[in-house]
Amino acid sequence: AGIRRVLFDKTGTLTEPTLELEETRTADGWQPDEALRLAAALEATTLHPIAAALIRAATNADVPVRPAEHAVTHAGLGLQGRVDGHELFLGGRRFAEQQGHTPPVKGDDEGMDLFLFDASGVLARFHLRETLRPDAESAIHGLRLDGIDVEIVTGDQPGPAAAVSRRLNVPALAALLPGDKVRRLETVRETEPVAMVGDGINDAPVLAAADVGIAAGSAADLARQAGNVHLVADRL
């Protein structure tokens, strides 16, 4: 009852838990189906809306998917693992840049770019589209009618975050690692009690740190365990 601000994750929370692969661009010498096979192999080791989108795209294209070996999740950044003896990485622009690569820039910033790369450079770029949940606007409007401020905290790139921010008229902080979300929550809590709404594994730390952690209906198991409240229905 004392909550005065609610922080929202974006992907899978304010947006639909399902994403769609819109475009695949590959480096010279690579075919889109082969790049998709490798990316889906890495994603087969995790549970995330991005993983579901790539695996679904591979299935629809009759591309076989086998989980990668020795897969490691880099929290808030991406995945690493071996496929056919090939050490691969899959993640956003920050992850690629941390590994010393310069990913190509796409003009349309309202989607989400994911990069497949190895030690030699970027092998492919996957452009995904997300859809705003139909009840996101009404949920935020209702909170504001109750005098509660709303803010978006997301690990996604600034472009997609800004697009959702504009549509909902809600301020957004983008490209946040899990620890960054916790630090933002702690800053807000210095002046007012705060709740967090999220769905992903990367949201677990901030859900646990919030005065009230609320796991969305489609949340990963770890997010549900970290939160105080689990929305049984997949509605905001």
MDAnalysis code that builds the backbone (N, CA, C; Angstrom):
import MDAnalysis as mda
import numpy as np

u = mda.Universe.empty(708, n_residues=236, atom_resindex=np.repeat(np.arange(236), 3), trajectory=True)
u.add_TopologyAttr("name", ["N", "CA", "C"] * 236)
u.add_TopologyAttr("resid", np.arange(1, 237))
u.add_TopologyAttr("resname", ["ALA", "GLY", "ILE", "ARG", "ARG", "VAL", "LEU", "PHE", "ASP", "LYS", "THR", "GLY", "THR", "LEU", "THR", "GLU", "PRO", "THR", "LEU", "GLU", "LEU", "GLU", "GLU", "THR", "ARG", "THR", "ALA", "ASP", "GLY", "TRP", "GLN", "PRO", "ASP", "GLU", "ALA", "LEU", "ARG", "LEU", "ALA", "ALA", "ALA", "LEU", "GLU", "ALA", "THR", "THR", "LEU", "HIS", "PRO", "ILE", "ALA", "ALA", "ALA", "LEU", "ILE", "ARG", "ALA", "ALA", "THR", "ASN", "ALA", "ASP", "VAL", "PRO", "VAL", "ARG", "PRO", "ALA", "GLU", "HIS", "ALA", "VAL", "THR", "HIS", "ALA", "GLY", "LEU", "GLY", "LEU", "GLN", "GLY", "ARG", "VAL", "ASP", "GLY", "HIS", "GLU", "LEU", "PHE", "LEU", "GLY", "GLY", "ARG", "ARG", "PHE", "ALA", "GLU", "GLN", "GLN", "GLY", "HIS", "THR", "PRO", "PRO", "VAL", "LYS", "GLY", "ASP", "ASP", "GLU", "GLY", "MET", "ASP", "LEU", "PHE", "LEU", "PHE", "ASP", "ALA", "SER", "GLY", "VAL", "LEU", "ALA", "ARG", "PHE", "HIS", "LEU", "ARG", "GLU", "THR", "LEU", "ARG", "PRO", "ASP", "ALA", "GLU", "SER", "ALA", "ILE", "HIS", "GLY", "LEU", "ARG", "LEU", "ASP", "GLY", "ILE", "ASP", "VAL", "GLU", "ILE", "VAL", "THR", "GLY", "ASP", "GLN", "PRO", "GLY", "PRO", "ALA", "ALA", "ALA", "VAL", "SER", "ARG", "ARG", "LEU", "ASN", "VAL", "PRO", "ALA", "LEU", "ALA", "ALA", "LEU", "LEU", "PRO", "GLY", "ASP", "LYS", "VAL", "ARG", "ARG", "LEU", "GLU", "THR", "VAL", "ARG", "GLU", "THR", "GLU", "PRO", "VAL", "ALA", "MET", "VAL", "GLY", "ASP", "GLY", "ILE", "ASN", "ASP", "ALA", "PRO", "VAL", "LEU", "ALA", "ALA", "ALA", "ASP", "VAL", "GLY", "ILE", "ALA", "ALA", "GLY", "SER", "ALA", "ALA", "ASP", "LEU", "ALA", "ARG", "GLN", "ALA", "GLY", "ASN", "VAL", "HIS", "LEU", "VAL", "ALA", "ASP", "ARG", "LEU"])
u.atoms.positions = np.array([
    [0.820, -1.216, 0.000],
    [0.000, 0.000, 0.000],
    [0.848, 1.257, 0.000],
    [2.090, 1.149, 0.478],
    [2.947, 2.325, 0.541],
    [3.776, 2.565, -0.703],
    [3.666, 1.710, -1.687],
    [4.466, 1.858, -2.915],
    [4.118, 3.161, -3.611],
    [5.158, 3.908, -3.978],
    [4.942, 5.183, -4.664],
    [5.562, 5.200, -6.065],
    [6.357, 4.166, -6.397],
    [6.907, 4.076, -7.749],
    [7.024, 2.609, -8.146],
    [6.758, 2.347, -9.430],
    [6.883, 0.994, -9.970],
    [7.869, 1.027, -11.139],
    [8.888, 0.195, -11.057],
    [9.838, 0.029, -12.157],
    [9.415, -1.188, -12.974],
    [9.420, -1.036, -14.295],
    [9.047, -2.113, -15.203],
    [10.231, -2.536, -16.051],
    [10.459, -3.835, -16.156],
    [11.289, -4.355, -17.235],
    [10.512, -4.148, -18.539],
    [11.212, -4.191, -19.667],
    [10.530, -3.984, -20.950],
    [10.215, -5.294, -21.667],
    [11.270, -5.999, -22.116],
    [11.082, -7.161, -22.988],
    [10.399, -8.303, -22.238],
    [9.227, -8.708, -22.716],
    [8.483, -9.791, -22.101],
    [7.625, -9.351, -20.932],
    [7.767, -8.087, -20.524],
    [6.958, -7.557, -19.425],
    [5.978, -6.518, -19.956],
    [6.497, -5.403, -20.466],
    [5.626, -4.428, -21.135],
    [5.344, -4.834, -22.577],
    [6.216, -5.648, -23.144],
    [5.987, -6.155, -24.496],
    [5.575, -7.624, -24.418],
    [5.011, -8.122, -25.510],
    [4.582, -9.519, -25.560],
    [5.787, -10.434, -25.319],
    [5.551, -11.571, -24.663],
    [6.667, -12.487, -24.410],
    [7.202, -13.157, -25.669],
    [6.482, -13.016, -26.778],
    [6.963, -13.601, -28.029],
    [7.506, -12.508, -28.945],
    [8.682, -12.751, -29.512],
    [9.300, -11.867, -30.495],
    [9.285, -12.577, -31.848],
    [9.472, -11.828, -32.910],
    [9.516, -12.413, -34.240],
    [10.821, -12.014, -34.934],
    [11.503, -13.008, -35.516],
    [12.701, -12.724, -36.298],
    [12.282, -12.103, -37.617],
    [12.699, -10.865, -37.853],
    [12.283, -10.123, -39.048],
    [13.317, -10.211, -40.178],
    [14.612, -10.254, -39.811],
    [15.645, -10.209, -40.853],
    [16.932, -10.830, -40.319],
    [17.644, -11.536, -41.201],
    [18.965, -12.069, -40.889],
    [19.957, -11.570, -41.922],
    [21.013, -10.944, -41.470],
    [22.087, -10.484, -42.361],
    [23.374, -11.186, -41.945],
    [24.109, -11.700, -42.907],
    [25.317, -12.462, -42.578],
    [26.561, -11.844, -43.206],
    [27.698, -12.161, -42.614],
    [28.984, -11.748, -43.180],
    [29.274, -12.581, -44.423],
    [30.214, -12.136, -45.226],
    [30.591, -12.862, -46.447],
    [30.993, -14.296, -46.113],
    [30.491, -15.219, -46.903],
    [30.836, -16.620, -46.714],
    [29.902, -17.372, -45.786],
    [28.922, -16.677, -45.220],
    [27.970, -17.317, -44.315],
    [26.565, -17.266, -44.893],
    [25.818, -18.366, -44.748],
    [24.438, -18.440, -45.196],
    [23.489, -18.183, -44.018],
    [22.356, -17.517, -44.257],
    [21.424, -17.216, -43.156],
    [20.980, -18.444, -42.373],
    [20.682, -19.549, -43.061],
    [20.219, -20.743, -42.350],
    [21.306, -21.319, -41.436],
    [22.558, -21.256, -41.882],
    [23.642, -21.773, -41.061],
    [23.848, -20.883, -39.833],
    [23.785, -19.560, -40.029],
    [23.909, -18.636, -38.901],
    [22.764, -18.843, -37.915],
    [21.546, -19.054, -38.440],
    [20.390, -19.285, -37.586],
    [20.544, -20.583, -36.797],
    [21.083, -21.614, -37.433],
    [21.305, -22.900, -36.746],
    [22.243, -22.716, -35.552],
    [23.323, -21.974, -35.746],
    [24.294, -21.765, -34.678],
    [23.705, -20.916, -33.551],
    [22.992, -19.859, -33.923],
    [22.385, -18.993, -32.905],
    [21.326, -19.743, -32.101],
    [20.504, -20.535, -32.801],
    [19.454, -21.291, -32.116],
    [20.063, -22.345, -31.193],
    [21.217, -22.896, -31.562],
    [21.895, -23.874, -30.703],
    [22.306, -23.231, -29.385],
    [22.781, -21.997, -29.426],
    [23.129, -21.285, -28.202],
    [21.872, -20.962, -27.387],
    [20.829, -20.499, -28.067],
    [19.604, -20.105, -27.371],
    [18.853, -21.305, -26.807],
    [19.092, -22.499, -27.350],
    [18.393, -23.693, -26.858],
    [18.783, -24.038, -25.429],
    [19.801, -23.379, -24.911],
    [20.260, -23.656, -23.544],
    [19.635, -22.711, -22.526],
    [18.728, -21.819, -22.953],
    [18.171, -20.833, -22.036],
    [16.685, -20.654, -22.278],
    [16.027, -19.929, -21.381],
    [14.612, -19.601, -21.510],
    [14.487, -18.082, -21.551],
    [14.104, -17.548, -22.698],
    [14.003, -16.106, -22.873],
    [13.167, -15.862, -24.128],
    [12.428, -14.731, -24.210],
    [11.669, -14.452, -25.428],
    [12.532, -14.456, -26.689],
    [13.782, -13.996, -26.584],
    [14.670, -14.011, -27.750],
    [14.972, -15.448, -28.155],
    [15.213, -16.302, -27.159],
    [15.497, -17.707, -27.447],
    [14.329, -18.340, -28.186],
    [13.122, -18.101, -27.687],
    [11.938, -18.680, -28.318],
    [11.786, -18.204, -29.761],
    [12.097, -16.923, -30.016],
    [11.952, -16.386, -31.368],
    [12.921, -17.045, -32.343],
    [14.170, -17.213, -31.944],
    [15.160, -17.805, -32.838],
    [14.901, -19.292, -33.049],
    [14.521, -19.994, -31.991],
    [14.237, -21.425, -32.128],
    [12.997, -21.624, -32.994],
    [11.982, -20.790, -32.821],
    [10.783, -20.883, -33.655],
    [11.114, -20.605, -35.119],
    [11.961, -19.597, -35.365],
    [12.347, -19.287, -36.745],
    [13.111, -20.450, -37.365],
    [14.000, -21.075, -36.588],
    [14.750, -22.221, -37.095],
    [13.823, -23.389, -37.404],
    [12.871, -23.641, -36.525],
    [11.915, -24.734, -36.748],
    [11.087, -24.488, -38.002],
    [10.622, -23.248, -38.174],
    [9.815, -22.910, -39.355],
    [10.607, -23.046, -40.650],
    [11.924, -22.851, -40.563],
    [12.783, -22.963, -41.747],
    [13.369, -24.362, -41.903],
    [12.885, -25.316, -41.080],
    [13.385, -26.700, -41.106],
    [14.890, -26.767, -40.857],
    [15.377, -25.880, -39.998],
    [16.789, -25.876, -39.617],
    [16.926, -26.679, -38.323],
    [17.729, -27.741, -38.322],
    [17.864, -28.561, -37.116],
    [18.548, -27.794, -35.987],
    [18.072, -28.013, -34.768],
    [18.620, -27.309, -33.605],
    [19.090, -28.331, -32.575],
    [20.371, -28.273, -32.242],
    [20.928, -29.076, -31.149],
    [21.570, -28.122, -30.148],
    [21.310, -28.295, -28.872],
    [21.870, -27.367, -27.872],
    [23.399, -27.311, -27.926],
    [23.923, -26.127, -27.731],
    [25.373, -25.935, -27.721],
    [25.995, -26.633, -26.510],
    [27.282, -26.924, -26.609],
    [28.016, -27.532, -25.505],
    [28.698, -26.446, -24.669],
    [28.852, -26.748, -23.399],
    [29.560, -25.850, -22.466],
    [29.001, -24.426, -22.537],
    [27.684, -24.316, -22.599],
    [27.055, -23.002, -22.713],
    [27.166, -22.221, -21.406],
    [27.457, -20.949, -21.532],
    [27.596, -20.056, -20.382],
    [26.751, -18.815, -20.639],
    [25.989, -18.393, -19.636],
    [25.218, -17.156, -19.740],
    [26.005, -16.018, -19.107],
    [26.235, -14.967, -19.865],
    [26.852, -13.744, -19.343],
    [25.706, -12.793, -18.989],
    [25.425, -12.648, -17.711],
    [24.221, -11.947, -17.253],
    [24.085, -10.567, -17.880],
    [22.943, -10.336, -18.518],
    [22.659, -9.048, -19.115],
    [23.362, -8.785, -20.423],
    [24.174, -9.722, -20.892],
    [24.958, -9.507, -22.105],
    [24.616, -10.500, -23.211],
    [24.688, -11.803, -22.898],
    [24.431, -12.789, -23.940],
    [24.911, -14.170, -23.554],
    [25.195, -14.977, -24.569],
    [25.531, -16.386, -24.381],
    [26.851, -16.727, -25.051],
    [27.479, -17.762, -24.543],
    [28.720, -18.281, -25.103],
    [28.657, -19.800, -25.053],
    [29.149, -20.466, -26.100],
    [29.149, -21.922, -26.102],
    [29.814, -22.467, -27.345],
    [29.949, -23.781, -27.386],
    [30.598, -24.444, -28.511],
    [29.558, -25.211, -29.331],
    [29.615, -24.996, -30.651],
    [28.752, -25.714, -31.588],
    [29.648, -26.297, -32.670],
    [29.629, -27.602, -32.807],
    [30.494, -28.285, -33.784],
    [31.962, -27.910, -33.578],
    [32.364, -27.759, -32.320],
    [33.747, -27.416, -32.018],
    [34.098, -25.961, -32.238],
    [33.105, -25.132, -32.534],
    [33.311, -23.715, -32.856],
    [32.857, -22.881, -31.656],
    [33.758, -22.118, -31.040],
    [33.410, -21.264, -29.901],
    [32.692, -20.027, -30.405],
    [31.451, -19.842, -29.949],
    [30.592, -18.780, -30.462],
    [30.024, -17.937, -29.330],
    [29.635, -16.719, -29.695],
    [29.001, -15.792, -28.772],
    [27.740, -15.250, -29.443],
    [26.730, -14.957, -28.629],
    [25.489, -14.383, -29.144],
    [24.974, -13.377, -28.130],
    [24.758, -12.141, -28.582],
    [24.272, -11.126, -27.654],
    [24.090, -9.792, -28.348],
    [23.863, -8.774, -27.558],
    [23.635, -7.440, -28.085],
    [24.919, -6.712, -28.433],
    [24.750, -5.467, -28.804],
    [25.881, -4.656, -29.257],
    [26.954, -4.519, -28.178],
    [26.551, -4.342, -26.928],
    [27.527, -4.163, -25.857],
    [28.410, -5.396, -25.708],
    [27.805, -6.576, -25.799],
    [28.555, -7.819, -25.667],
    [29.596, -7.937, -26.769],
    [29.181, -7.631, -28.009],
    [30.116, -7.704, -29.131],
    [31.257, -6.706, -28.965],
    [30.935, -5.503, -28.514],
    [31.965, -4.481, -28.332],
    [32.928, -4.870, -27.213],
    [32.418, -5.503, -26.159],
    [33.304, -5.953, -25.084],
    [34.305, -6.994, -25.564],
    [33.916, -7.750, -26.591],
    [34.808, -8.768, -27.146],
    [35.699, -8.212, -28.259],
    [35.680, -6.879, -28.431],
    [36.575, -6.232, -29.396],
    [36.056, -6.121, -30.802],
    [34.720, -6.274, -30.996],
    [34.143, -6.196, -32.334],
    [33.291, -4.942, -32.481],
    [33.132, -4.484, -33.722],
    [32.278, -3.340, -34.023],
    [31.104, -3.828, -34.861],
    [29.938, -4.028, -34.247],
    [28.789, -4.549, -34.993],
    [28.266, -3.527, -35.996],
    [27.662, -3.988, -37.095],
    [27.058, -3.059, -38.041],
    [25.866, -2.357, -37.419],
    [25.572, -1.165, -37.900],
    [24.475, -0.356, -37.378],
    [23.286, -0.482, -38.310],
    [22.102, -0.708, -37.754],
    [20.884, -0.774, -38.544],
    [20.124, 0.525, -38.380],
    [19.590, 1.058, -39.493],
    [18.901, 2.336, -39.449],
    [17.619, 2.317, -38.639],
    [16.876, 1.209, -38.688],
    [15.623, 1.088, -37.958],
    [15.941, 0.727, -36.513],
    [15.722, 1.659, -35.597],
    [16.123, 1.416, -34.215],
    [14.971, 0.933, -33.345],
    [13.802, 0.639, -33.936],
    [12.668, 0.227, -33.112],
    [12.639, -1.278, -32.892],
    [13.471, -2.006, -33.594],
    [13.566, -3.428, -33.361],
    [14.720, -3.735, -32.427],
    [15.081, -5.002, -32.373],
    [16.136, -5.457, -31.482],
    [17.170, -6.211, -32.301],
    [18.430, -5.816, -32.202],
    [19.501, -6.483, -32.936],
    [20.258, -7.433, -32.019],
    [20.530, -8.612, -32.548],
    [21.294, -9.629, -31.849],
    [22.426, -10.040, -32.770],
    [23.628, -10.219, -32.222],
    [24.800, -10.486, -33.043],
    [25.409, -11.837, -32.691],
    [25.710, -12.613, -33.735],
    [26.444, -13.871, -33.593],
    [27.883, -13.588, -33.989],
    [28.825, -13.941, -33.096],
    [30.220, -13.645, -33.417],
    [31.139, -14.673, -32.791],
    [32.365, -14.701, -33.308],
    [33.419, -15.536, -32.729],
    [34.654, -14.670, -32.541],
    [35.801, -15.268, -32.325],
    [37.014, -14.480, -32.075],
    [37.410, -13.637, -33.275],
    [36.997, -14.059, -34.471],
    [37.414, -13.345, -35.686],
    [36.549, -12.139, -36.009],
    [35.296, -12.112, -35.532],
    [34.426, -10.988, -35.842],
    [32.957, -11.377, -35.843],
    [32.105, -10.431, -36.277],
    [30.660, -10.651, -36.313],
    [30.305, -11.495, -37.531],
    [29.563, -12.575, -37.293],
    [29.182, -13.495, -38.363],
    [27.777, -13.218, -38.888],
    [26.897, -12.726, -38.023],
    [25.518, -12.484, -38.451],
    [24.835, -11.514, -37.514],
    [23.822, -10.843, -38.066],
    [22.966, -9.966, -37.267],
    [21.523, -10.414, -37.447],
    [20.830, -10.582, -36.329],
    [19.421, -10.960, -36.347],
    [18.602, -9.770, -35.854],
    [17.618, -9.369, -36.648],
    [16.774, -8.235, -36.277],
    [15.405, -8.775, -35.876],
    [15.017, -8.516, -34.626],
    [13.756, -9.021, -34.101],
    [12.796, -7.881, -33.814],
    [11.508, -8.186, -33.935],
    [10.455, -7.220, -33.651],
    [9.700, -7.625, -32.397],
    [9.329, -6.646, -31.593],
    [8.512, -6.916, -30.428],
    [7.224, -6.117, -30.513],
    [6.200, -6.616, -29.821],
    [4.884, -5.991, -29.825],
    [4.508, -5.595, -28.414],
    [4.020, -4.382, -28.258],
    [3.603, -3.905, -26.942],
    [2.400, -4.725, -26.467],
    [2.390, -5.066, -25.190],
    [1.224, -5.768, -24.649],
    [-0.009, -4.865, -24.776],
    [-1.173, -5.442, -25.130],
    [-2.365, -4.603, -25.330],
    [-2.829, -3.895, -24.064],
    [-2.482, -4.440, -22.873],
    [-2.933, -3.807, -21.632],
    [-1.848, -2.988, -20.948],
    [-0.704, -2.814, -21.606],
    [0.390, -2.069, -20.970],
    [-0.016, -0.622, -20.700],
    [-0.628, 0.012, -21.675],
    [-1.006, 1.421, -21.523],
    [-2.038, 1.601, -20.415],
    [-3.039, 0.728, -20.367],
    [-4.082, 0.880, -19.351],
    [-3.541, 0.583, -17.950],
    [-2.607, -0.368, -17.834],
    [-2.019, -0.672, -16.528],
    [-1.240, 0.525, -15.991],
    [-0.450, 1.147, -16.861],
    [0.334, 2.313, -16.445],
    [-0.576, 3.493, -16.131],
    [-1.632, 3.669, -16.933],
    [-2.591, 4.744, -16.673],
    [-3.236, 4.555, -15.302],
    [-3.595, 3.313, -14.961],
    [-4.216, 3.040, -13.672],
    [-3.284, 3.335, -12.509],
    [-2.011, 2.985, -12.666],
    [-1.041, 3.283, -11.610],
    [-0.916, 4.797, -11.405],
    [-0.873, 5.510, -12.508],
    [-0.743, 6.970, -12.393],
    [-1.979, 7.604, -11.744],
    [-3.161, 7.062, -12.022],
    [-4.373, 7.567, -11.369],
    [-4.293, 7.382, -9.860],
    [-3.561, 6.358, -9.416],
    [-3.371, 6.119, -7.984],
    [-2.193, 6.907, -7.417],
    [-1.613, 7.800, -8.221],
    [-0.517, 8.637, -7.738],
    [0.823, 7.939, -7.702],
    [0.953, 6.866, -8.482],
    [2.200, 6.089, -8.499],
    [2.988, 6.421, -9.763],
    [4.264, 6.797, -9.588],
    [5.137, 7.070, -10.722],
    [5.618, 5.759, -11.340],
    [5.895, 5.809, -12.639],
    [6.290, 4.606, -13.387],
    [7.561, 4.897, -14.171],
    [8.424, 3.884, -14.277],
    [9.695, 4.028, -14.977],
    [10.066, 2.678, -15.599],
    [10.725, 2.718, -16.746],
    [11.185, 1.500, -17.411],
    [12.679, 1.341, -17.171],
    [13.085, 0.153, -16.753],
    [14.503, -0.173, -16.616],
    [14.749, -1.433, -17.438],
    [15.607, -1.351, -18.440],
    [15.768, -2.466, -19.369],
    [17.228, -2.670, -19.753],
    [17.560, -3.897, -20.021],
    [18.886, -4.216, -20.533],
    [18.973, -4.091, -22.033],
    [17.842, -3.787, -22.677],
    [17.813, -3.694, -24.135],
    [18.504, -2.419, -24.616],
    [18.707, -2.365, -25.931],
    [19.400, -1.240, -26.553],
    [18.555, 0.038, -26.455],
    [19.200, 1.215, -26.533],
    [18.466, 2.478, -26.386],
    [17.355, 2.674, -27.422],
    [17.561, 2.214, -28.660],
    [16.547, 2.418, -29.700],
    [15.212, 1.785, -29.368],
    [15.164, 0.462, -29.150],
    [13.901, -0.169, -28.776],
    [13.317, 0.369, -27.474],
    [14.177, 0.679, -26.510],
    [13.695, 1.235, -25.244],
    [13.021, 2.581, -25.472],
    [13.626, 3.416, -26.325],
    [13.046, 4.730, -26.616],
    [11.714, 4.611, -27.331],
    [11.582, 3.601, -28.209],
    [10.330, 3.406, -28.937],
    [9.189, 3.090, -27.971],
    [9.424, 2.191, -27.014],
    [8.401, 1.858, -26.021],
    [8.158, 3.046, -25.089],
    [9.225, 3.750, -24.735],
    [9.101, 4.935, -23.890],
    [8.176, 5.975, -24.527],
    [8.350, 6.196, -25.841],
    [7.507, 7.174, -26.539],
    [6.051, 6.716, -26.576],
    [5.836, 5.445, -26.864],
    [4.463, 4.947, -27.008],
    [3.705, 4.981, -25.688],
    [4.394, 4.752, -24.585],
    [3.727, 4.721, -23.285],
    [3.886, 6.021, -22.509],
    [4.706, 6.940, -23.027],
    [4.997, 8.200, -22.338],
    [5.541, 7.940, -20.932],
    [6.511, 7.031, -20.887],
    [7.142, 6.642, -19.627],
    [8.654, 6.781, -19.778],
    [9.351, 7.412, -18.841],
    [10.812, 7.510, -18.948],
    [11.450, 6.126, -18.890],
    [12.542, 5.954, -19.640],
    [13.201, 4.651, -19.712],
    [14.704, 4.798, -19.567],
    [15.306, 3.886, -18.831],
    [16.753, 3.741, -18.747],
    [17.113, 2.451, -19.473],
    [18.025, 2.533, -20.446],
    [18.338, 1.394, -21.305],
    [19.762, 0.891, -21.067],
    [20.048, -0.270, -21.668],
    [21.379, -0.897, -21.634],
    [21.866, -1.123, -20.206],
    [20.949, -1.523, -19.322],
    [21.302, -1.749, -17.919],
    [21.637, -3.222, -17.691],
    [22.723, -3.476, -17.002],
    [23.030, -4.823, -16.530],
    [22.186, -5.091, -15.275],
    [22.064, -6.373, -14.856],
    [21.264, -6.659, -13.660],
    [21.658, -5.824, -12.446],
    [22.952, -5.634, -12.232],
    [23.397, -4.818, -11.107],
    [23.015, -3.357, -11.248],
    [22.965, -2.861, -12.498],
    [22.547, -1.477, -12.739],
    [21.092, -1.269, -12.340],
    [20.253, -2.280, -12.625],
    [18.846, -2.176, -12.245],
    [18.713, -2.101, -10.724],
    [19.496, -2.908, -10.023],
    [19.454, -2.894, -8.554],
    [19.893, -1.527, -8.032],
    [20.945, -0.973, -8.622],
    [21.428, 0.331, -8.163],
    [20.384, 1.421, -8.418],
    [19.694, 1.342, -9.553],
    [18.645, 2.325, -9.830],
    [17.521, 2.202, -8.809],
    [17.141, 0.975, -8.497],
    [16.088, 0.756, -7.511],
    [16.497, 1.312, -6.158],
    [17.741, 1.080, -5.753],
    [18.204, 1.570, -4.453],
    [18.221, 3.095, -4.399],
    [18.536, 3.727, -5.539],
    [18.508, 5.195, -5.596],
    [17.091, 5.712, -5.385],
    [16.122, 5.082, -6.065],
    [14.726, 5.499, -5.924],
    [14.240, 5.280, -4.496],
    [14.640, 4.176, -3.899],
    [14.148, 3.805, -2.576],
    [14.665, 4.732, -1.481],
    [15.645, 5.554, -1.788],
    [16.119, 6.526, -0.794],
    [15.031, 7.542, -0.443],
    [14.078, 7.727, -1.369],
    [13.032, 8.729, -1.142],
    [11.632, 8.139, -1.070],
    [11.411, 6.924, -1.607],
    [10.062, 6.355, -1.613],
    [10.110, 4.838, -1.803],
    [9.125, 4.123, -1.239],
    [9.052, 2.675, -1.449],
    [8.826, 2.364, -2.931],
    [9.395, 1.258, -3.393],
    [9.368, 0.980, -4.826],
    [9.087, -0.500, -5.083],
    [8.322, -0.755, -6.152],
    [8.054, -2.119, -6.615],
    [8.731, -2.321, -7.964],
    [9.029, -3.573, -8.276],
    [9.632, -3.928, -9.559],
    [8.778, -5.004, -10.213],
    [8.534, -4.843, -11.513],
    [7.800, -5.837, -12.287],
    [8.724, -6.356, -13.380],
    [8.951, -7.670, -13.414],
    [9.846, -8.233, -14.424],
    [9.498, -9.674, -14.726],
    [10.229, -10.239, -15.693],
    [9.905, -11.611, -16.102],
    [11.133, -12.494, -16.328],
    [12.301, -11.894, -16.526],
    [13.453, -12.672, -16.962],
    [14.393, -13.065, -15.837],
    [15.303, -13.979, -16.166],
    [16.340, -14.381, -15.208],
    [17.159, -13.174, -14.773],
    [17.411, -12.264, -15.723],
    [18.211, -11.082, -15.401],
    [17.493, -10.127, -14.451],
    [16.167, -10.299, -14.296],
    [15.411, -9.439, -13.385],
    [15.408, -9.972, -11.959],
    [15.871, -11.200, -11.768],
    [15.787, -11.817, -10.441],
    [16.445, -10.971, -9.347],
    [17.661, -10.427, -9.546],
    [18.274, -9.640, -8.468],
    [17.465, -8.413, -8.068],
    [16.916, -7.708, -9.058],
    [16.173, -6.485, -8.726],
    [14.793, -6.832, -8.175],
    [14.198, -7.947, -8.591],
    [12.936, -8.389, -7.996],
    [13.141, -8.717, -6.522],
    [14.255, -9.366, -6.215],
    [14.548, -9.722, -4.825],
    [14.854, -8.489, -3.983],
    [15.446, -7.461, -4.596],
    [15.852, -6.264, -3.857],
    [14.708, -5.282, -3.621],
    [13.654, -5.369, -4.420],
    [12.558, -4.402, -4.338],
    [11.760, -4.563, -3.053],
    [11.078, -3.485, -2.627],
    [10.142, -3.595, -1.505],
    [9.052, -4.605, -1.844],
    [8.607, -4.597, -3.096],
    [7.694, -5.623, -3.607],
    [8.183, -6.026, -4.997],
    [8.540, -7.300, -5.160],
    [8.923, -7.826, -6.462],
    [7.745, -8.558, -7.074],
    [7.378, -8.170, -8.297],
    [6.211, -8.753, -8.972],
    [6.674, -9.430, -10.255],
    [6.511, -10.751, -10.317],
    [6.898, -11.514, -11.507],
    [5.710, -11.612, -12.445],
    [5.923, -11.231, -13.718],
    [4.862, -11.303, -14.714],
    [4.446, -12.755, -14.938],
    [3.266, -12.935, -15.531],
    [2.721, -14.273, -15.709],
    [3.613, -15.210, -16.494],
    [4.352, -14.667, -17.455],
    [5.217, -15.492, -18.305],
    [6.642, -15.575, -17.767],
    [6.847, -15.194, -16.513],
    [8.198, -15.068, -15.958],
    [8.922, -16.405, -15.891],
    [10.244, -16.325, -15.989],
    [11.094, -17.498, -15.808],
    [11.016, -17.955, -14.355],
    [11.342, -19.225, -14.112],
    [11.244, -19.795, -12.761],
    [12.032, -18.978, -11.738],
    [13.249, -18.566, -12.118],
    [14.096, -17.828, -11.172],
    [13.470, -16.490, -10.805],
    [12.839, -15.830, -11.783],
    [12.167, -14.561, -11.495],
    [10.982, -14.776, -10.563],
    [10.240, -15.859, -10.770],
    [9.104, -16.155, -9.888],
    [9.575, -16.415, -8.459],
    [10.685, -17.129, -8.338],
    [11.212, -17.430, -7.011],
    [11.732, -16.175, -6.311],
    [12.269, -15.239, -7.084],
    [12.863, -14.032, -6.504],
    [11.804, -13.022, -6.079],
    [10.641, -13.037, -6.746],
    [9.613, -12.045, -6.461],
    [8.776, -12.406, -5.250],
    [8.001, -11.429, -4.768],
    [7.046, -11.655, -3.677],
    [5.672, -12.031, -4.217],
    [5.389, -11.585, -5.439],
    [4.088, -11.791, -6.069],
    [4.308, -12.389, -7.453],
    [3.515, -13.398, -7.796],
    [3.550, -13.957, -9.146],
    [2.170, -13.784, -9.763],
    [2.118, -13.042, -10.858],
    [0.853, -12.861, -11.568],
    [0.536, -14.162, -12.311],
    [-0.517, -14.840, -11.890],
    [-0.845, -16.131, -12.486],
    [-1.308, -15.951, -13.928],
    [-2.186, -14.998, -14.153],
    [-2.619, -14.693, -15.527],
    [-1.547, -13.857, -16.216],
    [-1.386, -14.069, -17.511],
    [-0.352, -13.341, -18.244],
    [-0.879, -11.986, -18.711],
    [-1.295, -11.165, -17.739],
    [-1.805, -9.820, -18.019],
    [-1.177, -8.849, -17.018],
    [-1.013, -7.611, -17.456],
    [-0.500, -6.592, -16.545],
    [-1.602, -5.981, -15.687],
])
